[in-house]
């Protein structure tokens, strides 16, 4: 087993561990990160003129966006926000197809920028909760359908649901 294979195995174990232990909020962050990494890989392969690996990386990014992020939207709960995100994800997948066909790294940068902004916004949703959790004594949240994941009723429900 060469060094690169060992590194990939280590990374795969780390990803599987993160997914298994992640809450729904963290899972969405992992999807954003995976899509961003796939796009970065596609750009690298594009610049090195490796057509097969570029196509594989673009396809991987599209799968994450369509089958992960877009498929986990709950349009009934999320309303207009979920519909807008769905349309944005659809736009991103179309642009990724264009980038692949036209070998255009600028399009990859565009989609990567959009995903990075969404990831930052999604990360910021959790920060106030973490600050409160670090001050308060942790306790198990009570099951209450009106307050998913133990959030106060005043906080809008998450747009995503676990598939």
C-alpha positions as YAML, in Angstrom:
chain: A
units: angstrom
residues:
- id: 1
  name: UNK
  ca: [0.00, 0.00, 0.00]
- id: 2
  name: UNK
  ca: [1.62, 3.27, -1.11]
- id: 3
  name: UNK
  ca: [1.54, 6.51, 0.89]
- id: 4
  name: UNK
  ca: [-1.26, 8.10, -1.16]
- id: 5
  name: UNK
  ca: [-3.51, 5.07, -0.66]
- id: 6
  name: UNK
  ca: [-2.86, 5.19, 3.08]
- id: 7
  name: UNK
  ca: [-3.74, 8.90, 3.19]
- id: 8
  name: UNK
  ca: [-6.98, 8.33, 1.25]
- id: 9
  name: UNK
  ca: [-7.93, 5.46, 3.58]
- id: 10
  name: UNK
  ca: [-7.28, 7.67, 6.61]
- id: 11
  name: UNK
  ca: [-9.38, 10.50, 5.14]
- id: 12
  name: UNK
  ca: [-12.23, 8.10, 4.29]
- id: 13
  name: UNK
  ca: [-12.29, 6.76, 7.84]
- id: 14
  name: UNK
  ca: [-12.35, 10.33, 9.18]
- id: 15
  name: UNK
  ca: [-15.25, 11.26, 6.90]
- id: 16
  name: UNK
  ca: [-17.22, 8.14, 7.83]
- id: 17
  name: UNK
  ca: [-16.65, 8.85, 11.52]
- id: 18
  name: UNK
  ca: [-17.83, 12.46, 11.12]
- id: 19
  name: UNK
  ca: [-20.96, 11.39, 9.26]
- id: 20
  name: UNK
  ca: [-21.85, 8.70, 11.79]
- id: 21
  name: UNK
  ca: [-21.54, 11.10, 14.73]
- id: 22
  name: UNK
  ca: [-23.01, 14.20, 13.07]
- id: 23
  name: UNK
  ca: [-26.29, 15.90, 13.84]
- id: 24
  name: UNK
  ca: [-28.41, 17.19, 10.90]
- id: 25
  name: UNK
  ca: [-26.72, 20.60, 11.04]
- id: 26
  name: UNK
  ca: [-23.25, 19.07, 10.84]
- id: 27
  name: UNK
  ca: [-24.31, 16.75, 8.01]
- id: 28
  name: UNK
  ca: [-25.23, 19.74, 5.85]
- id: 29
  name: UNK
  ca: [-21.85, 21.31, 6.63]
- id: 30
  name: UNK
  ca: [-20.16, 18.07, 5.55]
- id: 31
  name: UNK
  ca: [-22.14, 18.13, 2.29]
- id: 32
  name: UNK
  ca: [-21.04, 21.72, 1.61]
- id: 33
  name: UNK
  ca: [-17.43, 20.78, 2.36]
- id: 34
  name: UNK
  ca: [-17.61, 17.70, 0.13]
- id: 35
  name: UNK
  ca: [-19.02, 19.70, -2.79]
- id: 36
  name: UNK
  ca: [-16.35, 22.37, -2.37]
- id: 37
  name: UNK
  ca: [-13.59, 19.74, -2.31]
- id: 38
  name: UNK
  ca: [-15.00, 18.04, -5.41]
- id: 39
  name: UNK
  ca: [-15.06, 21.36, -7.27]
- id: 40
  name: UNK
  ca: [-11.49, 22.16, -6.20]
- id: 41
  name: UNK
  ca: [-10.45, 18.73, -7.42]
- id: 42
  name: UNK
  ca: [-12.27, 19.29, -10.73]
- id: 43
  name: UNK
  ca: [-10.47, 22.60, -11.21]
- id: 44
  name: UNK
  ca: [-7.12, 20.98, -10.50]
- id: 45
  name: UNK
  ca: [-7.82, 18.21, -13.04]
- id: 46
  name: UNK
  ca: [-9.09, 20.78, -15.53]
- id: 47
  name: UNK
  ca: [-5.89, 22.80, -15.25]
- id: 48
  name: UNK
  ca: [-3.81, 19.62, -15.68]
- id: 49
  name: UNK
  ca: [-5.93, 18.58, -18.68]
- id: 50
  name: UNK
  ca: [-7.01, 15.32, -17.09]
- id: 51
  name: UNK
  ca: [-10.44, 15.06, -18.73]
- id: 52
  name: UNK
  ca: [-11.54, 11.78, -17.12]
- id: 53
  name: UNK
  ca: [-10.79, 12.82, -13.54]
- id: 54
  name: UNK
  ca: [-12.21, 16.30, -14.15]
- id: 55
  name: UNK
  ca: [-15.49, 14.75, -15.29]
- id: 56
  name: UNK
  ca: [-15.53, 12.40, -12.31]
- id: 57
  name: UNK
  ca: [-14.98, 15.28, -9.87]
- id: 58
  name: UNK
  ca: [-17.64, 17.47, -11.50]
- id: 59
  name: UNK
  ca: [-20.08, 14.55, -11.39]
- id: 60
  name: UNK
  ca: [-19.28, 14.03, -7.73]
- id: 61
  name: UNK
  ca: [-19.97, 17.71, -6.95]
- id: 62
  name: UNK
  ca: [-23.26, 17.53, -8.87]
- id: 63
  name: UNK
  ca: [-24.28, 14.41, -6.95]
- id: 64
  name: UNK
  ca: [-23.57, 16.06, -3.61]
- id: 65
  name: UNK
  ca: [-25.54, 19.16, -4.57]
- id: 66
  name: UNK
  ca: [-28.50, 17.29, -6.11]
- id: 67
  name: UNK
  ca: [-28.70, 14.11, -4.05]
- id: 68
  name: UNK
  ca: [-27.47, 15.60, -0.79]
- id: 69
  name: UNK
  ca: [-28.20, 19.29, -0.39]
- id: 70
  name: UNK
  ca: [-31.17, 19.68, -2.72]
- id: 71
  name: UNK
  ca: [-32.80, 16.36, -1.85]
- id: 72
  name: UNK
  ca: [-32.67, 17.12, 1.88]
- id: 73
  name: UNK
  ca: [-34.63, 20.36, 1.55]
- id: 74
  name: UNK
  ca: [-38.01, 20.29, 3.26]
- id: 75
  name: UNK
  ca: [-40.13, 22.60, 1.12]
- id: 76
  name: UNK
  ca: [-43.18, 22.21, 3.35]
- id: 77
  name: UNK
  ca: [-41.36, 23.52, 6.41]
- id: 78
  name: UNK
  ca: [-38.88, 25.78, 4.61]
- id: 79
  name: UNK
  ca: [-41.40, 27.48, 2.33]
- id: 80
  name: UNK
  ca: [-39.99, 30.16, 0.07]
- id: 81
  name: UNK
  ca: [-36.46, 29.85, 1.46]
- id: 82
  name: UNK
  ca: [-36.35, 26.14, 0.63]
- id: 83
  name: UNK
  ca: [-37.74, 26.80, -2.85]
- id: 84
  name: UNK
  ca: [-35.13, 29.50, -3.46]
- id: 85
  name: UNK
  ca: [-32.34, 27.21, -2.27]
- id: 86
  name: UNK
  ca: [-33.63, 24.44, -4.53]
- id: 87
  name: UNK
  ca: [-33.55, 26.79, -7.52]
- id: 88
  name: UNK
  ca: [-30.03, 27.91, -6.59]
- id: 89
  name: UNK
  ca: [-28.83, 24.31, -6.31]
- id: 90
  name: UNK
  ca: [-30.37, 23.56, -9.71]
- id: 91
  name: UNK
  ca: [-28.57, 26.60, -11.15]
- id: 92
  name: UNK
  ca: [-25.28, 25.37, -9.66]
- id: 93
  name: UNK
  ca: [-25.65, 21.93, -11.25]
- id: 94
  name: UNK
  ca: [-26.35, 23.50, -14.66]
- id: 95
  name: UNK
  ca: [-23.28, 25.71, -14.29]
- id: 96
  name: UNK
  ca: [-21.13, 22.72, -13.30]
- id: 97
  name: UNK
  ca: [-22.23, 20.89, -16.44]
- id: 98
  name: UNK
  ca: [-21.29, 23.99, -18.47]
- id: 99
  name: UNK
  ca: [-17.91, 24.22, -16.75]
- id: 100
  name: UNK
  ca: [-17.25, 20.59, -17.59]
- id: 101
  name: UNK
  ca: [-18.28, 20.93, -21.24]
- id: 102
  name: UNK
  ca: [-16.49, 24.24, -21.81]
- id: 103
  name: UNK
  ca: [-13.42, 23.53, -19.61]
- id: 104
  name: UNK
  ca: [-14.05, 26.84, -17.88]
- id: 105
  name: UNK
  ca: [-12.44, 27.18, -14.44]
- id: 106
  name: UNK
  ca: [-14.16, 30.55, -13.91]
- id: 107
  name: UNK
  ca: [-17.52, 28.77, -13.76]
- id: 108
  name: UNK
  ca: [-16.12, 26.37, -11.17]
- id: 109
  name: UNK
  ca: [-14.99, 29.40, -9.15]
- id: 110
  name: UNK
  ca: [-18.47, 30.91, -9.43]
- id: 111
  name: UNK
  ca: [-20.19, 27.79, -8.08]
- id: 112
  name: UNK
  ca: [-17.53, 27.36, -5.42]
- id: 113
  name: UNK
  ca: [-18.11, 30.95, -4.28]
- id: 114
  name: UNK
  ca: [-21.86, 30.39, -4.02]
- id: 115
  name: UNK
  ca: [-21.37, 27.20, -2.01]
- id: 116
  name: UNK
  ca: [-18.83, 28.90, 0.27]
- id: 117
  name: UNK
  ca: [-21.30, 31.71, 1.02]
- id: 118
  name: UNK
  ca: [-24.05, 29.21, 1.80]
- id: 119
  name: UNK
  ca: [-21.71, 27.19, 4.01]
- id: 120
  name: UNK
  ca: [-20.71, 30.32, 5.94]
- id: 121
  name: UNK
  ca: [-24.36, 31.27, 6.43]
- id: 122
  name: UNK
  ca: [-25.19, 27.73, 7.56]
- id: 123
  name: UNK
  ca: [-22.25, 27.75, 10.01]
- id: 124
  name: UNK
  ca: [-23.45, 31.03, 11.51]
- id: 125
  name: UNK
  ca: [-26.81, 29.48, 12.39]
- id: 126
  name: UNK
  ca: [-25.11, 27.19, 14.91]
- id: 127
  name: UNK
  ca: [-22.76, 29.70, 16.57]
- id: 128
  name: UNK
  ca: [-25.27, 31.29, 19.00]
- id: 129
  name: UNK
  ca: [-26.38, 27.84, 20.13]
- id: 130
  name: UNK
  ca: [-22.81, 26.76, 20.78]
- id: 131
  name: UNK
  ca: [-22.15, 29.87, 22.85]
- id: 132
  name: UNK
  ca: [-25.20, 29.16, 25.00]
- id: 133
  name: UNK
  ca: [-24.30, 25.48, 25.29]
- id: 134
  name: UNK
  ca: [-20.79, 26.27, 26.53]
- id: 135
  name: UNK
  ca: [-22.15, 28.45, 29.36]
- id: 136
  name: UNK
  ca: [-25.08, 26.29, 30.39]
- id: 137
  name: UNK
  ca: [-24.85, 22.87, 31.98]
- id: 138
  name: UNK
  ca: [-25.54, 20.37, 29.18]
- id: 139
  name: UNK
  ca: [-28.66, 18.31, 29.49]
- id: 140
  name: UNK
  ca: [-30.60, 16.12, 27.11]
- id: 141
  name: UNK
  ca: [-33.28, 18.09, 25.22]
- id: 142
  name: UNK
  ca: [-36.82, 17.03, 25.88]
- id: 143
  name: UNK
  ca: [-38.71, 15.60, 22.94]
- id: 144
  name: UNK
  ca: [-41.09, 18.29, 21.78]
- id: 145
  name: UNK
  ca: [-42.44, 18.25, 18.21]
- id: 146
  name: UNK
  ca: [-42.91, 22.04, 18.30]
- id: 147
  name: UNK
  ca: [-39.20, 22.55, 18.98]
- id: 148
  name: UNK
  ca: [-37.12, 20.21, 16.77]
- id: 149
  name: UNK
  ca: [-33.62, 19.39, 17.99]
- id: 150
  name: UNK
  ca: [-34.29, 21.11, 21.33]
- id: 151
  name: UNK
  ca: [-34.31, 24.63, 19.85]
- id: 152
  name: UNK
  ca: [-36.49, 27.31, 21.44]
- id: 153
  name: UNK
  ca: [-39.85, 27.79, 19.71]
- id: 154
  name: UNK
  ca: [-38.84, 31.36, 18.69]
- id: 155
  name: UNK
  ca: [-36.17, 30.02, 16.31]
- id: 156
  name: UNK
  ca: [-37.39, 29.23, 12.80]
- id: 157
  name: UNK
  ca: [-37.34, 25.50, 11.98]
- id: 158
  name: UNK
  ca: [-34.50, 24.08, 9.91]
- id: 159
  name: UNK
  ca: [-35.00, 23.98, 6.17]
- id: 160
  name: UNK
  ca: [-33.28, 20.60, 5.88]
- id: 161
  name: UNK
  ca: [-34.40, 17.23, 7.08]
- id: 162
  name: UNK
  ca: [-32.53, 13.98, 7.34]
- id: 163
  name: UNK
  ca: [-33.13, 11.78, 4.29]
...
